[in-house]
Amino acid sequence: MDQSSPEESTRVQLREAGPMRALAHPVRLRILGMLRVDGPATVGMLAERTGEAAGSVSYHLSTLAKHGFVEPAPELARDRRERWWRASHEVTSWRTEEFLDDPERHAASDAMRRAVLEAYHRELLGALEAEASLEPEWVAASDASDGSAQLTIEEFRELAADLAAVREKWWARGRDPRDGTRAVRWITHAFPRSDA
C-alpha cells in the first residue's frame, strides 16, 4: 500500500471496516498489487503467479470486487469463457487517526496494516535474495536505511510532507515503463518511537 498523493481519480480512501478487513488477507493484497503493477489478468494468470488454486483466486477477486478494489475488464476477453480483471484504483490510502475512537474500524485498520507490513517484509526479503541476479549498478543504487531525530509535532509533519513529495515526484515520473527502466520499489515509514 502506498500513501503518496496521485490524482484523486486513481485513489480509494478507506473509511469503513469492511474494505479494511478485506485487505487484511495476504493473498488479496498480493492479487491487488499484481493487478496494479502488472495490469489486468485472468483468474488463471493470477493463480499461476500466486501459486493459489483458481477457485481460491476467484473467491478473493469476488471479495475485492465487492469492496470496489477490482473490476471486470470484459473488453480484454478473447471468448465468452475468459474473464479478465483490473484494479479499480492505483492507490489505497487511509487516515489512521480517524479510527482511533472507533474500536471496530481501529481493529480492522490494525489487521490490514499488519498484513501490509508482513507483505513489505516478504517483499524486502525477496529483494535481498534477488540481488545476486542483478547488475552491480542496480544493486549499488539501492538503499536501505533508517534514522531518528528529536522533532516537534510541526517538524514531524514537515518530515512526513517531505517524504510524500519525494514519493509523488518519482511515482508521477515512473508510472509507465520507458526504455532503460525497470520497476523500482520504495517503502517509507515515519512514526513516533514508542520508547521516547
C-alpha positions as CSV (number, residue, x, y, z in Angstrom):
1,M,0.0,0.0,0.0
2,D,1.1,3.4,-0.8
3,Q,0.1,6.6,0.9
4,S,1.5,9.0,-1.7
5,S,-0.7,11.6,-3.4
6,P,-1.5,10.8,-7.0
7,E,-4.6,12.2,-8.7
8,E,-7.8,11.6,-6.8
9,S,-9.4,9.6,-9.6
10,T,-6.7,6.9,-9.1
11,R,-7.1,6.7,-5.3
12,V,-9.5,4.9,-3.0
13,Q,-9.7,6.3,0.6
14,L,-10.6,3.6,3.2
15,R,-13.1,4.7,5.9
16,E,-15.1,1.6,6.7
17,A,-14.1,-1.6,8.5
18,G,-15.3,-4.0,5.7
19,P,-12.9,-2.9,3.0
20,M,-10.0,-2.8,5.5
21,R,-10.9,-6.4,6.7
22,A,-10.9,-7.5,3.0
23,L,-7.4,-6.2,2.5
24,A,-6.2,-7.9,5.8
25,H,-5.8,-11.1,3.8
26,P,-2.3,-11.6,2.3
27,V,-3.5,-13.3,-0.9
28,R,-5.9,-10.5,-1.6
29,L,-3.1,-8.0,-1.0
30,R,-0.9,-9.8,-3.5
31,I,-3.6,-10.1,-6.1
32,L,-4.5,-6.4,-5.9
33,G,-0.8,-5.5,-6.0
34,M,-0.3,-7.7,-9.1
35,L,-3.2,-6.1,-10.9
36,R,-1.9,-2.6,-10.0
37,V,1.7,-3.2,-11.1
38,D,1.4,-5.8,-13.9
39,G,-2.0,-4.7,-15.3
40,P,-5.2,-6.7,-16.0
41,A,-5.1,-10.5,-15.7
42,T,-7.3,-13.6,-15.8
43,V,-8.0,-15.9,-12.9
44,G,-5.7,-18.4,-14.5
45,M,-2.8,-16.0,-14.8
46,L,-3.2,-14.8,-11.2
47,A,-3.4,-18.5,-10.0
48,E,-0.2,-19.2,-11.7
49,R,1.6,-16.1,-10.3
50,T,0.4,-16.6,-6.8
51,G,0.5,-20.4,-6.6
52,E,-3.1,-20.4,-5.4
53,A,-5.9,-22.6,-6.8
54,A,-8.1,-20.9,-9.4
55,G,-11.1,-21.3,-7.2
56,S,-9.3,-19.6,-4.3
57,V,-8.3,-16.7,-6.7
58,S,-11.9,-16.4,-7.9
59,Y,-13.1,-16.1,-4.3
60,H,-10.5,-13.5,-3.4
61,L,-11.3,-11.5,-6.6
62,S,-15.0,-11.5,-5.8
63,T,-14.3,-10.2,-2.3
64,L,-12.0,-7.5,-3.7
65,A,-14.7,-6.6,-6.3
66,K,-17.4,-6.4,-3.5
67,H,-15.4,-3.7,-1.9
68,G,-14.6,-1.8,-5.1
69,F,-10.8,-2.7,-5.3
70,V,-11.1,-4.6,-8.6
71,E,-13.5,-4.7,-11.6
72,P,-14.1,-6.9,-14.6
73,A,-12.3,-6.0,-17.8
74,P,-14.6,-7.8,-20.4
75,E,-13.1,-5.9,-23.4
76,L,-9.9,-8.0,-23.0
77,A,-11.6,-11.4,-23.2
78,R,-11.0,-13.4,-26.4
79,D,-14.1,-15.6,-25.8
80,R,-17.1,-15.8,-23.5
81,R,-15.3,-18.1,-21.0
82,E,-12.3,-15.9,-20.5
83,R,-12.7,-13.4,-17.6
84,W,-10.3,-10.6,-17.1
85,W,-9.9,-8.3,-14.0
86,R,-8.2,-5.0,-13.4
87,A,-7.5,-2.8,-10.4
88,S,-10.1,-0.1,-9.9
89,H,-7.6,2.3,-8.4
90,E,-3.8,2.8,-8.4
91,V,-3.5,3.7,-4.7
92,T,-5.2,2.8,-1.4
93,S,-5.0,5.4,1.4
94,W,-6.4,5.8,4.9
95,R,-6.2,8.1,7.8
96,T,-5.5,6.0,10.9
97,E,-6.3,8.9,13.3
98,E,-9.9,8.8,12.1
99,F,-10.3,5.3,13.6
100,L,-8.7,5.7,17.0
101,D,-12.0,6.2,18.9
102,D,-14.0,3.5,16.9
103,P,-13.0,0.1,18.1
104,E,-14.3,-1.8,15.1
105,R,-12.7,0.4,12.5
106,H,-9.5,0.6,14.5
107,A,-9.3,-3.2,14.8
108,A,-9.9,-3.6,11.1
109,S,-7.3,-0.9,10.3
110,D,-4.8,-2.6,12.6
111,A,-5.3,-6.0,10.9
112,M,-5.0,-4.5,7.5
113,R,-1.8,-2.6,8.3
114,R,-0.3,-5.7,9.9
115,A,-1.0,-7.6,6.7
116,V,0.6,-4.8,4.7
117,L,3.7,-4.7,6.9
118,E,4.1,-8.5,6.6
119,A,3.8,-8.1,2.8
120,Y,6.5,-5.4,2.9
121,H,8.7,-7.8,4.9
122,R,8.3,-10.6,2.4
123,E,9.0,-8.2,-0.5
124,L,12.2,-6.9,1.1
125,L,13.5,-10.4,1.8
126,G,12.7,-11.3,-1.9
127,A,14.7,-8.2,-3.0
128,L,17.6,-9.3,-0.9
129,E,17.5,-12.8,-2.4
130,A,17.3,-11.3,-6.0
131,E,20.4,-9.1,-5.6
132,A,22.7,-11.9,-6.9
133,S,20.9,-11.8,-10.2
134,L,21.1,-8.0,-10.7
135,E,23.7,-5.9,-12.4
136,P,26.1,-4.3,-9.9
137,E,25.0,-0.8,-10.7
138,W,21.3,-1.6,-9.8
139,V,22.5,-3.1,-6.5
140,A,24.7,0.0,-5.8
141,A,21.8,2.3,-6.5
142,S,19.6,0.5,-4.0
143,D,19.1,1.9,-0.5
144,A,18.2,0.6,2.9
145,S,18.5,3.0,5.8
146,D,16.8,4.3,8.8
147,G,17.1,7.3,11.1
148,S,15.9,9.0,14.2
149,A,15.6,12.6,15.3
150,Q,14.1,14.6,18.1
151,L,11.3,16.6,16.4
152,T,8.4,18.8,17.4
153,I,5.0,17.9,16.0
154,E,5.4,20.6,13.4
155,E,8.8,19.2,12.3
156,F,7.4,15.7,12.3
157,R,4.5,16.9,10.0
158,E,7.1,18.6,7.8
159,L,9.2,15.4,7.5
160,A,6.1,13.4,6.5
161,A,5.2,16.1,3.9
162,D,8.8,16.0,2.5
163,L,8.7,12.2,2.2
164,A,5.3,12.4,0.5
165,A,6.6,15.0,-2.0
166,V,9.6,12.7,-2.9
167,R,7.2,9.7,-3.4
168,E,4.9,11.8,-5.5
169,K,7.7,13.1,-7.7
170,W,9.0,9.6,-8.6
171,W,5.6,8.0,-8.7
172,A,4.5,10.5,-11.3
173,R,7.6,10.2,-13.4
174,G,7.8,6.4,-13.3
175,R,4.2,5.4,-13.7
176,D,4.8,4.0,-17.2
177,P,7.6,1.8,-18.5
178,R,10.2,3.5,-20.7
179,D,13.4,2.4,-22.5
180,G,16.1,1.7,-19.9
181,T,13.8,1.5,-16.9
182,R,12.9,-1.4,-14.6
183,A,10.4,-1.5,-11.8
184,V,11.9,0.1,-8.6
185,R,10.1,-0.1,-5.3
186,W,10.3,2.2,-2.3
187,I,8.7,1.7,1.2
188,T,8.8,4.6,3.7
189,H,7.5,4.9,7.2
190,A,7.8,7.8,9.7
191,F,6.4,7.2,13.2
192,P,6.9,8.4,16.7
193,R,9.1,5.9,18.7
194,S,7.1,4.2,21.4
195,D,10.0,4.3,23.9
196,A,10.6,8.0,23.5
